[in-house]
């Protein structure tokens, strides 16, 4: 039995305003440093996260098959359909009527969908299946609050 997730896929609006205030300093992940800066101009998340708005969609993750790749239930994926899929990419795939997000392994014309959770099996995509790599995951947006 294959584990497939239901994805609610939404189109990214080309002219939506995603501007947020941008802190003008880089933030240390090591030892703290004195705050010196103030806020700079606003940052537009569409500009930062989306290179091709006409081919970009977002979807919220349901399930736990990709947790070892840092993708958890409730995370939002930015999916770019204009990117050519490569071996090892994390992608949204359509297989026999269901969408799923997995790492795609391509070897000599054979495709395998690899979960990032040992609870789930690798899905070897049969030649006769209805299969497409629908889009490549370009970003993951996480909510970190309690």
C-alpha positions in Angstrom: 0.0 0.0 0.0 1.3 3.4 -0.9 1.0 6.3 1.5 -0.3 9.3 -0.4 -1.1 12.7 1.0 -3.9 15.0 0.1 -2.4 18.4 -0.9 -4.4 21.6 -1.0 -2.6 23.4 -3.8 -3.1 27.1 -4.3 -1.9 29.4 -7.0 0.5 32.2 -6.0 -1.0 35.6 -7.0 1.4 37.6 -9.1 0.5 41.0 -7.7 -0.1 40.1 -4.1 1.6 42.3 -1.5 3.9 40.3 0.8 6.0 43.2 2.0 7.4 42.9 5.6 9.8 45.0 7.5 13.4 43.8 7.0 15.9 44.0 9.8 19.0 45.7 8.4 21.6 43.4 10.1 22.4 39.7 9.7 21.4 37.8 12.8 24.1 35.7 14.6 23.3 32.0 15.0 26.4 31.6 17.2 27.4 34.0 19.9 25.2 37.0 20.3 26.4 40.3 19.0 25.3 43.8 19.9 22.3 45.0 17.9 23.6 47.9 15.8 21.1 48.3 13.0 17.6 49.5 12.5 15.1 48.4 10.0 15.8 48.8 6.3 13.3 48.8 3.5 10.6 46.3 3.4 11.3 42.8 1.9 8.8 41.3 -0.6 8.5 37.6 0.1 7.2 37.0 -3.4 10.5 38.4 -4.8 12.6 36.4 -2.3 10.8 33.0 -2.7 9.3 33.0 -6.2 11.3 33.2 -9.4 8.4 32.3 -11.8 5.0 33.4 -10.4 3.1 32.0 -13.4 4.3 28.5 -12.6 4.4 28.7 -8.8 2.0 27.2 -6.3 1.8 26.5 -2.6 0.5 23.5 -0.7 0.2 22.6 2.9 1.7 19.2 4.0 -0.5 16.5 5.5 1.3 13.4 6.9 4.7 12.5 8.2 6.5 10.7 5.4 9.1 13.5 4.9 10.0 14.4 8.5 13.6 13.3 8.2 14.0 15.9 5.5 12.6 18.6 7.9 9.1 18.6 6.2 6.4 18.3 8.8 2.6 18.2 8.8 1.3 21.8 8.5 4.4 23.1 6.7 3.7 25.0 3.5 5.6 24.1 0.3 6.5 26.5 -2.4 6.3 24.4 -5.6 7.8 25.6 -8.9 6.5 23.8 -11.9 9.0 25.6 -14.3 12.0 23.8 -12.7 13.2 20.8 -14.5 13.3 17.9 -11.9 16.7 16.4 -11.2 17.7 13.2 -9.4 17.4 13.8 -5.7 15.0 16.7 -5.8 12.1 16.9 -3.4 9.0 17.1 -5.6 5.3 17.0 -5.7 4.3 14.0 -7.8 1.1 12.7 -9.3 0.9 8.9 -9.3 -2.2 7.0 -10.3 -4.7 9.7 -9.2 -3.0 10.8 -6.0 -0.5 13.6 -5.2 2.5 13.0 -2.9 5.6 14.8 -1.9 8.8 12.7 -1.9 12.4 12.8 -2.9 12.7 11.7 -6.6 15.4 9.3 -7.6 15.9 8.9 -11.4 18.2 6.1 -12.6 18.4 4.8 -16.2 14.8 5.8 -16.9 13.5 4.2 -13.7 11.9 6.5 -11.1 11.6 5.9 -7.3 9.8 8.1 -4.8 11.7 8.0 -1.6 10.1 9.0 1.7 12.2 10.6 4.5 10.7 8.4 7.2 11.6 4.8 7.7 8.0 3.9 8.5 7.2 4.2 4.8 8.4 2.2 1.8 10.1 3.4 -1.3 7.6 3.6 -4.1 9.0 2.3 -7.4 7.0 3.9 -10.2 5.9 1.3 -12.7 6.3 2.1 -16.4 2.6 1.7 -17.0 1.5 4.0 -14.2 -0.1 7.4 -14.6 2.8 9.4 -13.3 4.2 13.0 -13.6 6.6 15.0 -11.5 4.1 17.9 -11.0 6.6 20.4 -9.6 9.8 20.8 -7.7 9.7 22.0 -4.1 11.8 25.2 -4.0 11.1 26.4 -0.4 9.5 25.2 2.9 7.7 27.6 5.1 7.4 26.6 8.8 5.5 27.9 11.7 7.6 27.8 14.8 5.4 29.2 17.5 3.7 27.1 20.2 
